[in-house]
Amino acid sequence: MSGVVFILLLLGIGILAGIISAAAGLASLVSYPSLLALGLPPVMANVTSAFSTITSSYSSVFSSFRELEHNRRQLWIILPLVFAGSIIGAFLLFAVPSKWFAELVPLCIALAGIILLFPHHPKQSTGTVAGNSKLFGKSRLGQFLSITGIFIVGIYSGFFNAGAGVLMLTLLTVINRQKSFAVNNALKNVAMTVTNTTSWIVFALETTIYWNYVIPLMVGNVIGGYLGPIIVRHLPSRLMQIIVGIGSLILAISLVIRNLM
């Protein structure tokens, strides 16, 4: 493969990954298997994928300001949880054999996809419900489970980036049933930007970065990350949930096949 073709291929992968990341939280559905197919070992494919998607994260946040405007209180609860979790997860990646956790990844992603495919019937938001949703539910138990779940997804994202976006999106969809898909997707975009940035810093300190892969992917992710939220605004929420659910199942199956090879 010539250098020009290689760069264009990675650019195309980056654009598609950026769109899917911003619209559905499944950049890894494109980038991770693609990097494996291009010959990178699993850990480096994960690191390279996480490193390259940082640009789509920031461009998708910029494009999601409209949905974030009335959800800042919940956002400021989510950010420290995913920040702390991603620091722990990123260091764990280099502290324990990645195979241990990688074997659980397909199950986690498959469960997330099944949850999204299961039909939800959100109620119309009222003042009381909207107020409660900012604190992750009415009961103390509901708040505790929500906070714990977000923290765990932060750890997962730092340790093994593949599928972290869809897990966060699924969790937020369950927590915020009265909010639209676009709003939950925007909250997910910001959360994943924090985890990706944290992982980016840790990975840069702990391992060698394959810049010949990363730079073209980054450029593509900028373009795709900006287009993703725009696409979400013009598609029905349920359709996006079905697309995400099916995509996560495809990713889970592909990872199982990869682990068996």
C-alpha positions, 0 to 999 in steps of 0.5 A: 500500500502506497503512502498516499493510499494509506493516508487517505484510508486512515482519513476516511476511517477517521471521518466515519469514526468521528461521525459515529463517535459523536452521533452514537458513541461507537467510534471503536466500531470503525477505528479499533477493528480497522487498526487491528486489520492494518496490523496493530496489536490489540493494546496499541490499536486501542491506544491509537484509537483512543489517541486519535478520537480526541479531536472528534471529542472536542469538535463534537462538544463544540457542535453540541452546545445547543443541547448542553445549555440547560443541562449544566448542573448534571454535567458538572456532576458527571465530569469529576466522576469520569475524570477520576475513573479514567485516571484509574483505568488508564493506569490499570491498562499498563498495570495488568494484562489487558486480556483479562479485561478485554475478554469482558468487553464483548459482554459489556458492549452486547448488554449495552446494545440490548438495553438500547434496543429494548423500547423505552417510553419516556414521559414528557418532562415536567418541572419536578421531573426535570429537577430530579433528573439533574440529581440522577433520580428521586431516591438516594439509592437511584442517585448512588447507583447512577453515580457509581455507574458513571464512575465505573464507565469512566474506569472502563473508558480509561482502561479499554476505550472500545465501546465506552461511548455506547456504555455511557450513552446507554447509562444516560438514556436509562438515567434521563428517560425524560430527556431526548436522545440528542441531550443524552448524546451531548452529555455523553460527548462531554464525558467522553472528551474528559476520559479521552483527554485523561487517557491521552495524557497517560498514554503519551507518558506510558507508551510509544504513539504511532503518529503515522496512524494517529495524525490522519485519523485525528484530521478525519475525526475533526470533520466527523466529530463536527458532523455527528451532532448535526446528524443527530438533530435531524434523525428520530431519537428511537432510530438513533437508539436502534442504530446504536444498539445494532452497532454495539452488537456488531462490535461485540461479535467482532471482538469475540471473533478476534479473541477466538482467533 
